[in-house]
Amino acid sequence: MRVEELGDAVAGCTRPVEFVTGEYLLRVGAPADECFLIEQGRVALEAHAPARPAQVLATLGAGDLVGLSWMLPPYRWACDARAVRPVRAIAIDARRVRERCDADPRIGYHLLQAVLRAAIDRLQALRLQHLDVYRGADP
């Protein structure tokens, strides 16, 4: 995905950012006021359970959107996102984008299509990963 694919909703709502290896882009439960479009680097989406190490749910790279929880209430992150390699990204001001989408449903519809496409691609990748992990396992 490129920032242009997100259309008018994000025009003027972006800024370049960088993260060093190990730095968190998102933390579970924190306000989802900003998301990131990766230009370069790798980001791990992580889930945590009490008394267990973090589990990597997915690894994202160039062209991937980090963070989807900003689109729907309660606007809180559902997982952590951590740079596993240095990351250069475009930060998107989610609050301003939501305001634009509320003001003009056509802009919101276009944005929703682009983000939903990215979400479906991510779900497909997770499904294939899950099938690969359990291939050959006894039922």
C-alpha positions as CSV (number, residue, x, y, z in Angstrom):
1,M,0.0,0.0,0.0
2,R,1.1,3.5,-0.7
3,V,-0.1,6.7,1.0
4,E,-1.7,7.8,-2.3
5,E,-4.0,4.8,-2.1
6,L,-5.5,6.2,1.1
7,G,-6.7,9.2,-0.9
8,D,-7.9,12.6,0.2
9,A,-8.6,11.4,3.8
10,V,-4.9,11.5,4.7
11,A,-3.8,14.5,2.6
12,G,-2.1,16.9,5.0
13,C,-2.4,14.4,7.9
14,T,1.0,12.7,7.5
15,R,4.5,13.1,8.7
16,P,7.7,11.0,8.3
17,V,8.9,9.0,11.4
18,E,11.6,6.6,12.2
19,F,11.9,3.9,14.9
20,V,15.0,2.0,16.1
21,T,15.1,-1.7,16.6
22,G,13.2,-2.7,19.7
23,E,11.1,0.5,19.8
24,Y,7.4,0.2,20.1
25,L,5.1,1.9,17.5
26,L,1.9,0.9,19.3
27,R,1.1,-0.4,22.8
28,V,-1.9,-2.5,23.6
29,G,-4.6,-0.4,25.3
30,A,-3.1,2.9,24.3
31,P,-5.2,5.5,22.4
32,A,-5.2,4.7,18.7
33,D,-4.7,8.3,17.5
34,E,-2.0,7.5,14.9
35,C,-1.2,4.7,12.5
36,F,1.8,4.0,10.4
37,L,2.5,3.1,6.8
38,I,5.9,1.3,6.6
39,E,8.3,2.5,3.9
40,Q,11.3,0.5,5.1
41,G,12.0,-1.9,7.9
42,R,10.2,-4.7,9.8
43,V,7.5,-4.5,12.5
44,A,6.3,-7.4,14.7
45,L,2.7,-7.4,15.9
46,E,2.7,-9.0,19.3
47,A,0.2,-10.4,21.7
48,H,0.8,-10.9,25.4
49,A,-0.6,-13.3,28.0
50,P,0.1,-13.3,31.7
51,A,3.4,-15.0,32.7
52,R,4.3,-15.8,29.1
53,P,6.6,-14.2,26.6
54,A,5.2,-12.1,23.8
55,Q,3.9,-14.0,20.8
56,V,4.5,-12.6,17.3
57,L,1.2,-12.6,15.4
58,A,2.6,-11.2,12.2
59,T,5.6,-9.5,10.8
60,L,5.0,-6.5,8.6
61,G,7.2,-4.7,6.1
62,A,7.3,-2.1,3.4
63,G,3.8,-1.1,2.1
64,D,2.0,-2.5,5.2
65,L,-0.2,-0.5,7.4
66,V,0.5,-0.8,11.1
67,G,-2.6,-0.4,13.2
68,L,-6.2,-0.9,12.3
69,S,-7.9,-0.2,15.6
70,W,-8.0,3.6,15.0
71,M,-11.0,3.1,12.6
72,L,-13.5,1.9,15.2
73,P,-14.4,2.8,18.8
74,P,-13.1,2.5,21.4
75,Y,-10.0,3.7,19.4
76,R,-7.5,1.7,21.5
77,W,-4.7,-0.6,20.2
78,A,-5.5,-4.4,20.4
79,C,-1.8,-5.5,20.2
80,D,1.7,-4.2,20.4
81,A,3.8,-3.3,17.4
82,R,7.6,-3.3,17.8
83,A,10.3,-2.5,15.3
84,V,12.4,-5.7,14.7
85,R,14.6,-3.8,12.2
86,P,15.0,0.0,11.9
87,V,11.8,1.4,10.5
88,R,11.1,4.4,8.3
89,A,7.4,5.1,8.0
90,I,4.6,7.7,7.4
91,A,2.7,8.5,10.5
92,I,-1.0,9.2,9.9
93,D,-3.0,11.4,12.3
94,A,-6.0,9.1,12.8
95,R,-8.1,11.6,14.7
96,R,-7.9,14.1,11.8
97,V,-8.6,11.4,9.3
98,R,-11.7,10.2,11.3
99,E,-13.0,13.8,11.3
100,R,-12.6,14.1,7.6
101,C,-14.4,10.8,7.0
102,D,-17.3,11.8,9.3
103,A,-17.5,15.1,7.4
104,D,-17.5,13.5,3.9
105,P,-18.7,9.9,3.8
106,R,-17.4,9.6,0.2
107,I,-13.8,10.1,1.5
108,G,-14.5,7.7,4.3
109,Y,-15.8,5.0,1.9
110,H,-12.7,5.3,-0.3
111,L,-10.5,5.0,2.8
112,L,-12.4,2.1,4.2
113,Q,-12.0,0.2,0.9
114,A,-8.2,0.7,1.0
115,V,-7.8,-0.3,4.6
116,L,-10.2,-3.3,4.3
117,R,-8.1,-4.5,1.4
118,A,-5.0,-4.4,3.6
119,A,-6.9,-6.1,6.4
120,I,-8.0,-8.9,4.2
121,D,-4.5,-9.4,2.8
122,R,-3.2,-9.6,6.4
123,L,-5.9,-12.2,7.4
124,Q,-5.1,-14.3,4.3
125,A,-1.4,-14.3,5.2
126,L,-2.2,-15.3,8.8
127,R,-4.5,-18.1,7.6
128,L,-1.7,-19.4,5.3
129,Q,0.8,-19.1,8.2
130,H,-1.5,-21.0,10.5
131,L,-2.0,-23.8,7.9
132,D,1.7,-24.1,7.5
133,V,2.3,-24.3,11.3
134,Y,-0.2,-27.1,11.7
135,R,0.5,-29.0,8.4
136,G,1.0,-32.6,9.3
137,A,-0.2,-32.2,12.9
138,D,-2.4,-35.1,14.1
139,P,-6.0,-34.0,14.7
